[in-house]
C-alpha cells in the first residue's frame, strides 16, 4: 500500500467523519453509539489543533484511509505533558500498516513538542488489533477497568496502555506543555 501520513486539512473532514462513523456503528474501539456530524467532527478537530496538537491523516492513492490525533488526557494543568492517542482506520485498510504509520508519526510529533507521556485508552479489552498496535509501538499495559461501557448489548472493558516520550518522567520538563486550565 502506497501510504502518505500528513497533517489533516479541512478538505479531509468528510472522509474523517465517514471513517469514524464506520467505527462508531460497527466497532467497539469507541464507546460512542451515534455517529457525530461533520460539524461536530470539525469542532473536535479545531479543539485539538487549538492546543497545538497534531491531527493526522493517512492517504493511499489520494484516498484518506485513516486518521489519528493526540488529545489532552485530562483538562487539569498537571496533565499538560500527557496526551491520549486516537486512531481510526477504514475497514478495508485494516492490517495494512495504516495504524502503525499513523501512531509512529503521532508519537514523533508529540515527543518533539515536549509531551512526556502518551496513553492508549483502548475500548474493549478484546480489541486485539489496537492492543497489538500499541504494544508494537512501545506501549505497556497499565490495567483495565471492567464493564464500564454498554454497546452492542454487552459490557465492554477499557484497557489503558502507556508509552513514555523522550525522557518520560525521569527528568523535569523542558517545555511549558499544553495550555490547560
N, C-alpha and C positions, 0 to 999 in steps of 0.2 A: 504494500500500500504506500503510495507516494503521499507523505504526510508533512504538512507545514503547521507549526504551532506559532500563533501570533496573538497580539493584543486584539481583543474584540472591538468592533465598531458598531454604531447604531444600525448599520445595514445587516448585521448578524442576528439581530433580536428576533426576527421571525423564526429562523432556524433554531436558535437557543430555546425559544418558547415551545416549539414543537418537540424538541428533544426532551425537555423537562416534562412536558405533558405526557409523552410516552412513558416516562419513568414513573410519574405520579399515578397514572392509570393502570400500569402493568407491573410495577416493581415495588419492592419493599425497602429500597435504598433511601427513600424519602418517606416521611410519615404524613405528608400532605395527602389529602383524599380528593380534593377538587383542584384541577389544573388551573394555575393562575393565568390571567390575561396577559397579552403583550404589554399593556400599560403597566401592569404590576411588575413584570419582569424588567421593564425599562427602569422603573423606580428602584428595584433591587440592585440592578447593575450600577445605577447612578450613585446609590448609597455606598457601595463598595469602592467605586472609583474616587468618591469624595474623600475617603480616608487614605487615598494614595495606594490602595491595594490593587493587585492585578486581577483582571478578569480576562481569561484567555479563551481562544477557540482553536480547535484542530480542524484543518481543512485538507481534504483529499480531492484532487482534480476539480477544484473550485467549489466543492460542496462541504459545508460545515458538518462534521461527523461527531463532534464532541465539544464540550466546554468545561472549564474549571475556573474556580476563583477562590481566593482566600478572604475570609470574613473574620471580624473580631470574634474571639471565643466568647467573651462576655463584655459588657459595656463599662465596667468599672475600670478606673485608671490603672490599678495594679496589674491588670491583664494586658497592658498595652504592648507587650512583647510576645504575645501568644495569639496565634490565628488558628482557625479551623478551616480545613480544606473542603471543597465540594467539587465533585467530578461527576459528569453525566455524559454518557456515550450513546449514540444512536444504536439501536439494537442490531442492525445489520453490520455494524462495525465492531461489535464485541469480539474480543480475542485477537485483535489485530494490532495491538500495541498503542492504541489511541490513548487509553487511560494512563499508561506508563509515560508516554511522551508529555502529556499534559501535566501530570503530577511532578515529574522531574523538572520541568520548566518552572512550575509554580514554586517548588522548593528553592530553586536557584534565585528566583526574583525576590522571594521573601527574605532569604538569607542576605542578599545584597542590600536590602532595606534595613537590616539590623534586627529583624524579627529573630527571636531565640528559640521558640517552640512552635511546632505545628502539630495540631491534633486532627486525627481522623475520628469523626463521630459517626460510626457506621450503623445504619439502620438494618436491623435483622442480623442476629448472630449467625444465621445460616447463609449470609451473603458472602459466599466463599470467594467470588471473583474480587470483590472490594477488599476483603481481608488479605488475600494473596497479593494484590496490587500494592497495598500499603506495606506489607512485610517486605516485598521485593525492593521497595524504595526506602527501606531502612527504619520503618516504624515498628515499635514494640507494643505488644498488647498490654493494656493497663487495667483492664477489668470490664465488667459488663453490668448493666442494670437490666434485670429480668422483667419481662412482661409489662413494659411501660407504654407500648403502642398497640392500638387495636386497629387492624387493617386487614381486609380480605377475610373477615370473620375468624381471625385468630390473633393471639397475643404475640407481640414482637419484642425482642430484646434490643438494646443498644450496646454496641461494643465500642470501647474507647481504645485508640492506638495513639502513640506519641512518638515524635521524632525531634531530637534537638537539632537546631540550626546553628551554624558557627560553633562557638564555644558553649552554647546552651546556657545552663545555669551555673557554670563554674567560674564565671568572671562577671564583673559589672558591665552593664550595657554601655555601648559607645554611641548610641543614638537616642533621640527622645522617644522613640516608639510611636505607636498610633495615637492620634489625637482623641483620646477617650475621656469621658467625664470623670 
